Amino acid sequence: GFLALWEEVPGILHQAVAVFRPDKATEVELHPYRSATAKKPIALVGAFLLLSPWCQTWKALAFALHDVFNFGALPSFKFHVMVHATSDWRPWLWDQALGSAKHLLGGFHFCDGDNRFPGFNKKLVEQRPTNTYYNKVFTMVAVALDQGYSYIVSIDDDLLLPPTTLADLLRSGPQSDEEG
């Protein structure tokens, strides 16, 4: 038999998709966040959180994202959460914490087990096929390419960013290009 907490069932099911059908996992991860009218979201920046299991600081980032949304004058962006533990696959908690800014959530991505994107660096994947950090980085690149992001912002879960710093970080790519 198999015993699981009800809250962990979505993560367990998605982990199975990521492991057994890695070619379909990204599509499944992005589908709930796609607009009904657009095939792909129109966003300039993809911001990614590399979340470690049982990290409790994520709510501070969610509140900062909510405040950043209220600042305005930002490039269009989508926020993605990268997890490697089924216990962290809880998008509904992010929806609650983001509140009126929950539309900024671009996807939840499972990054455990075998690397789903060996084409990015076959030699590295052969040397470290189940490395969760490389899994997250390769997933981030694959999602950015799929979504057509011009810029990537990678945020680690042990950083506490005030909203103004987060806003500056999200603006930094387009602003740097404008300034040459």
C-alpha positions as protocol buffer text, in pm:
chain_id: "A"
residue {
  index: 1
  type: GLY
  ca { x: 0 y: 0 z: 0 }
}
residue {
  index: 2
  type: PHE
  ca { x: 87 y: 364 z: -25 }
}
residue {
  index: 3
  type: LEU
  ca { x: -4 y: 625 z: 232 }
}
residue {
  index: 4
  type: ALA
  ca { x: 11 y: 995 z: 142 }
}
residue {
  index: 5
  type: LEU
  ca { x: -122 y: 1317 z: 287 }
}
residue {
  index: 6
  type: TRP
  ca { x: -405 y: 1453 z: 73 }
}
residue {
  index: 7
  type: GLU
  ca { x: -217 y: 1783 z: 29 }
}
residue {
  index: 8
  type: GLU
  ca { x: 79 y: 1596 z: -119 }
}
residue {
  index: 9
  type: VAL
  ca { x: -118 y: 1401 z: -380 }
}
residue {
  index: 10
  type: PRO
  ca { x: -91 y: 1669 z: -654 }
}
residue {
  index: 11
  type: GLY
  ca { x: 287 y: 1682 z: -606 }
}
residue {
  index: 12
  type: ILE
  ca { x: 315 y: 1304 z: -610 }
}
residue {
  index: 13
  type: LEU
  ca { x: 111 y: 1283 z: -931 }
}
residue {
  index: 14
  type: HIS
  ca { x: 313 y: 1554 z: -1097 }
}
residue {
  index: 15
  type: GLN
  ca { x: 637 y: 1390 z: -990 }
}
residue {
  index: 16
  type: ALA
  ca { x: 518 y: 1077 z: -1172 }
}
residue {
  index: 17
  type: VAL
  ca { x: 454 y: 1281 z: -1488 }
}
residue {
  index: 18
  type: ALA
  ca { x: 798 y: 1445 z: -1462 }
}
residue {
  index: 19
  type: VAL
  ca { x: 971 y: 1109 z: -1415 }
}
residue {
  index: 20
  type: PHE
  ca { x: 779 y: 891 z: -1660 }
}
residue {
  index: 21
  type: ARG
  ca { x: 685 y: 1148 z: -1927 }
}
residue {
  index: 22
  type: PRO
  ca { x: 950 y: 1421 z: -1903 }
}
residue {
  index: 23
  type: ASP
  ca { x: 868 y: 1523 z: -2260 }
}
residue {
  index: 24
  type: LYS
  ca { x: 516 y: 1624 z: -2144 }
}
residue {
  index: 25
  type: ALA
  ca { x: 594 y: 1756 z: -1795 }
}
residue {
  index: 26
  type: THR
  ca { x: 671 y: 2117 z: -1893 }
}
residue {
  index: 27
  type: GLU
  ca { x: 350 y: 2139 z: -2096 }
}
residue {
  index: 28
  type: VAL
  ca { x: 151 y: 2004 z: -1800 }
}
residue {
  index: 29
  type: GLU
  ca { x: 327 y: 2246 z: -1561 }
}
residue {
  index: 30
  type: LEU
  ca { x: 253 y: 2552 z: -1773 }
}
residue {
  index: 31
  type: HIS
  ca { x: -101 y: 2465 z: -1880 }
}
residue {
  index: 32
  type: PRO
  ca { x: -293 y: 2592 z: -1573 }
}
residue {
  index: 33
  type: TYR
  ca { x: -123 y: 2932 z: -1606 }
}
residue {
  index: 34
  type: ARG
  ca { x: -178 y: 2990 z: -1976 }
}
residue {
  index: 35
  type: SER
  ca { x: -434 y: 3245 z: -2082 }
}
residue {
  index: 36
  type: ALA
  ca { x: -745 y: 3105 z: -2245 }
}
residue {
  index: 37
  type: THR
  ca { x: -693 y: 3341 z: -2539 }
}
residue {
  index: 38
  type: ALA
  ca { x: -315 y: 3331 z: -2583 }
}
residue {
  index: 39
  type: LYS
  ca { x: -107 y: 3028 z: -2670 }
}
residue {
  index: 40
  type: LYS
  ca { x: 184 y: 3169 z: -2471 }
}
residue {
  index: 41
  type: PRO
  ca { x: 187 y: 3444 z: -2211 }
}
residue {
  index: 42
  type: ILE
  ca { x: 332 y: 3770 z: -2327 }
}
residue {
  index: 43
  type: ALA
  ca { x: 599 y: 3849 z: -2073 }
}
residue {
  index: 44
  type: LEU
  ca { x: 941 y: 4002 z: -2111 }
}
residue {
  index: 45
  type: VAL
  ca { x: 1095 y: 3860 z: -1793 }
}
residue {
  index: 46
  type: GLY
  ca { x: 1076 y: 3514 z: -1643 }
}
residue {
  index: 47
  type: ALA
  ca { x: 1152 y: 3517 z: -1270 }
}
residue {
  index: 48
  type: PHE
  ca { x: 1231 y: 3180 z: -1112 }
}
residue {
  index: 49
  type: LEU
  ca { x: 1251 y: 3078 z: -748 }
}
residue {
  index: 50
  type: LEU
  ca { x: 1480 y: 2784 z: -675 }
}
residue {
  index: 51
  type: LEU
  ca { x: 1292 y: 2646 z: -374 }
}
residue {
  index: 52
  type: SER
  ca { x: 1451 y: 2396 z: -137 }
}
residue {
  index: 53
  type: PRO
  ca { x: 1242 y: 2147 z: 59 }
}
residue {
  index: 54
  type: TRP
  ca { x: 1079 y: 2281 z: 372 }
}
residue {
  index: 55
  type: CYS
  ca { x: 1197 y: 2637 z: 304 }
}
residue {
  index: 56
  type: GLN
  ca { x: 973 y: 2872 z: 502 }
}
residue {
  index: 57
  type: THR
  ca { x: 1090 y: 3209 z: 364 }
}
residue {
  index: 58
  type: TRP
  ca { x: 887 y: 3176 z: 43 }
}
residue {
  index: 59
  type: LYS
  ca { x: 597 y: 3374 z: 190 }
}
residue {
  index: 60
  type: ALA
  ca { x: 821 y: 3680 z: 228 }
}
residue {
  index: 61
  type: LEU
  ca { x: 894 y: 3660 z: -145 }
}
residue {
  index: 62
  type: ALA
  ca { x: 523 y: 3616 z: -224 }
}
residue {
  index: 63
  type: PHE
  ca { x: 440 y: 3930 z: -25 }
}
residue {
  index: 64
  type: ALA
  ca { x: 724 y: 4118 z: -197 }
}
residue {
  index: 65
  type: LEU
  ca { x: 588 y: 4008 z: -537 }
}
residue {
  index: 66
  type: HIS
  ca { x: 243 y: 4131 z: -438 }
}
residue {
  index: 67
  type: ASP
  ca { x: 389 y: 4471 z: -343 }
}
residue {
  index: 68
  type: VAL
  ca { x: 599 y: 4484 z: -662 }
}
residue {
  index: 69
  type: PHE
  ca { x: 284 y: 4428 z: -867 }
}
residue {
  index: 70
  type: ASN
  ca { x: 125 y: 4727 z: -694 }
}
residue {
  index: 71
  type: PHE
  ca { x: 428 y: 4948 z: -774 }
}
residue {
  index: 72
  type: GLY
  ca { x: 353 y: 4941 z: -1145 }
}
residue {
  index: 73
  type: ALA
  ca { x: 604 y: 5066 z: -1403 }
}
residue {
  index: 74
  type: LEU
  ca { x: 764 y: 4722 z: -1427 }
}
residue {
  index: 75
  type: PRO
  ca { x: 836 y: 4513 z: -1733 }
}
residue {
  index: 76
  type: SER
  ca { x: 583 y: 4237 z: -1787 }
}
residue {
  index: 77
  type: PHE
  ca { x: 695 y: 3929 z: -1598 }
}
residue {
  index: 78
  type: LYS
  ca { x: 585 y: 3585 z: -1487 }
}
residue {
  index: 79
  type: PHE
  ca { x: 701 y: 3410 z: -1174 }
}
residue {
  index: 80
  type: HIS
  ca { x: 782 y: 3038 z: -1164 }
}
residue {
  index: 81
  type: VAL
  ca { x: 843 y: 2813 z: -863 }
}
residue {
  index: 82
  type: MET
  ca { x: 1095 y: 2529 z: -904 }
}
residue {
  index: 83
  type: VAL
  ca { x: 1053 y: 2247 z: -648 }
}
residue {
  index: 84
  type: HIS
  ca { x: 1211 y: 1907 z: -591 }
}
residue {
  index: 85
  type: ALA
  ca { x: 997 y: 1780 z: -306 }
}
residue {
  index: 86
  type: THR
  ca { x: 635 y: 1673 z: -340 }
}
residue {
  index: 87
  type: SER
  ca { x: 561 y: 1846 z: -8 }
}
residue {
  index: 88
  type: ASP
  ca { x: 643 y: 2181 z: -172 }
}
residue {
  index: 89
  type: TRP
  ca { x: 407 y: 2132 z: -468 }
}
residue {
  index: 90
  type: ARG
  ca { x: 136 y: 2358 z: -330 }
}
residue {
  index: 91
  type: PRO
  ca { x: 42 y: 2624 z: -583 }
}
residue {
  index: 92
  type: TRP
  ca { x: -279 y: 2704 z: -393 }
}
residue {
  index: 93
  type: LEU
  ca { x: -68 y: 2843 z: -106 }
}
residue {
  index: 94
  type: TRP
  ca { x: 108 y: 3075 z: -353 }
}
residue {
  index: 95
  type: ASP
  ca { x: -230 y: 3187 z: -490 }
}
residue {
  index: 96
  type: GLN
  ca { x: -339 y: 3277 z: -136 }
}
residue {
  index: 97
  type: ALA
  ca { x: -15 y: 3459 z: -51 }
}
residue {
  index: 98
  type: LEU
  ca { x: -2 y: 3652 z: -381 }
}
residue {
  index: 99
  type: GLY
  ca { x: -364 y: 3762 z: -348 }
}
residue {
  index: 100
  type: SER
  ca { x: -454 y: 4013 z: -621 }
}
residue {
  index: 101
  type: ALA
  ca { x: -117 y: 3946 z: -787 }
}
residue {
  index: 102
  type: LYS
  ca { x: -171 y: 3571 z: -831 }
}
residue {
  index: 103
  type: HIS
  ca { x: -188 y: 3615 z: -1209 }
}
residue {
  index: 104
  type: LEU
  ca { x: 191 y: 3672 z: -1194 }
}
residue {
  index: 105
  type: LEU
  ca { x: 240 y: 3301 z: -1124 }
}
residue {
  index: 106
  type: GLY
  ca { x: 361 y: 3146 z: -1449 }
}
residue {
  index: 107
  type: GLY
  ca { x: 413 y: 2787 z: -1342 }
}
residue {
  index: 108
  type: PHE
  ca { x: 514 y: 2528 z: -1089 }
}
residue {
  index: 109
  type: HIS
  ca { x: 795 y: 2300 z: -1203 }
}
residue {
  index: 110
  type: PHE
  ca { x: 913 y: 1969 z: -1058 }
}
residue {
  index: 111
  type: CYS
  ca { x: 1292 y: 1934 z: -1071 }
}
residue {
  index: 112
  type: ASP
  ca { x: 1383 y: 1606 z: -905 }
}
residue {
  index: 113
  type: GLY
  ca { x: 1502 y: 1278 z: -1048 }
}
residue {
  index: 114
  type: ASP
  ca { x: 1660 y: 1249 z: -1391 }
}
residue {
  index: 115
  type: ASN
  ca { x: 1732 y: 1573 z: -1572 }
}
residue {
  index: 116
  type: ARG
  ca { x: 1455 y: 1626 z: -1829 }
}
residue {
  index: 117
  type: PHE
  ca { x: 1666 y: 1835 z: -2064 }
}
residue {
  index: 118
  type: PRO
  ca { x: 1987 y: 1649 z: -2149 }
}
residue {
  index: 119
  type: GLY
  ca { x: 2009 y: 1832 z: -2481 }
}
residue {
  index: 120
  type: PHE
  ca { x: 2130 y: 2149 z: -2309 }
}
residue {
  index: 121
  type: ASN
  ca { x: 2454 y: 1988 z: -2190 }
}
residue {
  index: 122
  type: LYS
  ca { x: 2472 y: 1615 z: -2256 }
}
residue {
  index: 123
  type: LYS
  ca { x: 2817 y: 1568 z: -2100 }
}
residue {
  index: 124
  type: LEU
  ca { x: 2713 y: 1737 z: -1774 }
}
residue {
  index: 125
  type: VAL
  ca { x: 2388 y: 1539 z: -1757 }
}
residue {
  index: 126
  type: GLU
  ca { x: 2582 y: 1215 z: -1808 }
}
residue {
  index: 127
  type: GLN
  ca { x: 2813 y: 1311 z: -1518 }
}
residue {
  index: 128
  type: ARG
  ca { x: 2532 y: 1434 z: -1288 }
}
residue {
  index: 129
  type: PRO
  ca { x: 2201 y: 1297 z: -1419 }
}
residue {
  index: 130
  type: THR
  ca { x: 2002 y: 1359 z: -1100 }
}
residue {
  index: 131
  type: ASN
  ca { x: 2159 y: 1679 z: -967 }
}
residue {
  index: 132
  type: THR
  ca { x: 1867 y: 1894 z: -847 }
}
residue {
  index: 133
  type: TYR
  ca { x: 2048 y: 2225 z: -902 }
}
residue {
  index: 134
  type: TYR
  ca { x: 2120 y: 2147 z: -1268 }
}
residue {
  index: 135
  type: ASN
  ca { x: 1767 y: 2012 z: -1300 }
}
residue {
  index: 136
  type: LYS
  ca { x: 1635 y: 2349 z: -1185 }
}
residue {
  index: 137
  type: VAL
  ca { x: 1868 y: 2549 z: -1410 }
}
residue {
  index: 138
  type: PHE
  ca { x: 1791 y: 2342 z: -1720 }
}
residue {
  index: 139
  type: THR
  ca { x: 1417 y: 2355 z: -1647 }
}
residue {
  index: 140
  type: MET
  ca { x: 1443 y: 2732 z: -1605 }
}
residue {
  index: 141
  type: VAL
  ca { x: 1613 y: 2765 z: -1945 }
}
residue {
  index: 142
  type: ALA
  ca { x: 1361 y: 2532 z: -2113 }
}
residue {
  index: 143
  type: VAL
  ca { x: 1066 y: 2728 z: -1970 }
}
residue {
  index: 144
  type: ALA
  ca { x: 1223 y: 3062 z: -2069 }
}
residue {
  index: 145
  type: LEU
  ca { x: 1272 y: 2938 z: -2425 }
}
residue {
  index: 146
  type: ASP
  ca { x: 920 y: 2795 z: -2440 }
}
residue {
  index: 147
  type: GLN
  ca { x: 764 y: 3114 z: -2309 }
}
residue {
  index: 148
  type: GLY
  ca { x: 980 y: 3348 z: -2517 }
}
residue {
  index: 149
  type: TYR
  ca { x: 1121 y: 3542 z: -2224 }
}
residue {
  index: 150
  type: SER
  ca { x: 1392 y: 3792 z: -2316 }
}
residue {
  index: 151
  type: TYR
  ca { x: 1533 y: 3797 z: -1962 }
}
residue {
  index: 152
  type: ILE
  ca { x: 1568 y: 3552 z: -1675 }
}
residue {
  index: 153
  type: VAL
  ca { x: 1584 y: 3641 z: -1307 }
}
residue {
  index: 154
  type: SER
  ca { x: 1689 y: 3355 z: -1081 }
}
residue {
  index: 155
  type: ILE
  ca { x: 1612 y: 3393 z: -711 }
}
residue {
  index: 156
  type: ASP
  ca { x: 1740 y: 3158 z: -444 }
}
residue {
  index: 157
  type: ASP
  ca { x: 1515 y: 3072 z: -151 }
}
residue {
  index: 158
  type: ASP
  ca { x: 1761 y: 3193 z: 112 }
}
residue {
  index: 159
  type: LEU
  ca { x: 1744 y: 3555 z: -7 }
}
residue {
  index: 160
  type: LEU
  ca { x: 1499 y: 3794 z: 151 }
}
residue {
  index: 161
  type: LEU
  ca { x: 1438 y: 4073 z: -98 }
}
residue {
  index: 162
  type: PRO
  ca { x: 1244 y: 4386 z: -9 }
}
residue {
  index: 163
  type: PRO
  ca { x: 993 y: 4486 z: -277 }
}
residue {
  index: 164
  type: THR
  ca { x: 1202 y: 4778 z: -405 }
}
residue {
  index: 165
  type: THR
  ca { x: 1508 y: 4556 z: -459 }
}
residue {
  index: 166
  type: LEU
  ca { x: 1295 y: 4291 z: -627 }
}
residue {
  index: 167
  type: ALA
  ca { x: 1144 y: 4557 z: -857 }
}
residue {
  index: 168
  type: ASP
  ca { x: 1494 y: 4683 z: -947 }
}
residue {
  index: 169
  type: LEU
  ca { x: 1606 y: 4328 z: -1019 }
}
residue {
  index: 170
  type: LEU
  ca { x: 1307 y: 4269 z: -1251 }
}
residue {
  index: 171
  type: ARG
  ca { x: 1380 y: 4597 z: -1432 }
}
residue {
  index: 172
  type: SER
  ca { x: 1756 y: 4542 z: -1460 }
}
residue {
  index: 173
  type: GLY
  ca { x: 1765 y: 4346 z: -1790 }
}
residue {
  index: 174
  type: PRO
  ca { x: 1543 y: 4574 z: -2000 }
}
residue {
  index: 175
  type: GLN
  ca { x: 1694 y: 4884 z: -1836 }
}
residue {
  index: 176
  type: SER
  ca { x: 2049 y: 4768 z: -1913 }
}
residue {
  index: 177
  type: ASP
  ca { x: 1957 y: 4710 z: -2275 }
}
residue {
  index: 178
  type: GLU
  ca { x: 1804 y: 5058 z: -2300 }
}
residue {
  index: 179
  type: GLU
  ca { x: 2117 y: 5216 z: -2155 }
}
residue {
  index: 180
  type: GLY
  ca { x: 2341 y: 5013 z: -2386 }
}
